[in-house]
Amino acid sequence: MLLDYLFTNTGSHDTEPFPYQVISGSGTDWFYDPVSKSMTETPRGTEIVQISVEPDSKGRVLVRAPFQFLMVPEKEIVDIGFN
């Protein structure tokens, strides 16, 4: 399901790229990893790229963090622009 979504909604020449973003705040927090289907502790301030446009029913969006995918509340994402 996740791979189907990624192949159909990202990486296309028809879509505009997402700006780089970070998880707001300092310290660490726990976010859901849909690949391993578990919670993972992630440092705030981690650079991410938002994959999904629309949030799920809990207000979270799918993001790519280093070496993992995470579901992060949309309100906790800060745009930093393009690198």
N, C-alpha and C positions, 0 to 999 in steps of 0.2 A: 504494500500500500504506500509506504513512504517513497520507495523508488519510483513507483508509477507517478506519484505527485511531482517528484523532482524532475523526471524526464518530460513531463507534459507542461510544467509551469515555470521552469527556470532554464537559463542557458540558451535561450532562443534569440535569434536575430530580430525577432518581432517584439521582444520585451526590453524595457529600459533597465539598466543595471541599478541595483540598490546601493545607496551610499554606505560607507563603513559606519559602524555604530559601536557603542560600548554599553555594557551593563552598568547602570548608574550605581553610585554609592561606593563604599569602601568595605573592606573585610571580605567575608565569603557568604554564600547563600546556597540553598539547595534548589535545584531545578530538575524537571523531569527530562530524562533522555529517552526519546521514543524508540531508539534502536535497541538499547539494552533493556528497555521497559523498567527502568529503575530511577531513583533519585540520585543525582550526582552533585557533590559539593564543588562549586565553581567560584573562583575569585571575582568579586565585583571589579569593574574596570577592564574586564576581558574584552578584547576586540571581537566583534561578531559581525555577521552579515545576515540580514533578515531574508528569509526564504519565502515565507507565506505573506500575503498581503492582508488577508482578513483574519482577525483573531478567532480562536475557537470559542466554545460556549463559556469557558472560564476566563476569557480575556487574554489568552496567551497566544503568541505567534511562534512559528518554527524559525529557529536561527541556526546558523552554522558557527560554531566556536572551534578553536583549534582541536582537531582530532575527534570531534563529536558534534552531534546535533542536540539542541536543547529546546524546550518549550519555555519561553520567558514571557512574563506579563508585559504587555505592550507599553504600559506606563513606566516601566523600568528600563526602557531603551532610550539612549541619548544618541542623536545623530552627530557625527564628527566630520562628515563630508566624504569626499573621494580622495584616496591616496594616489 
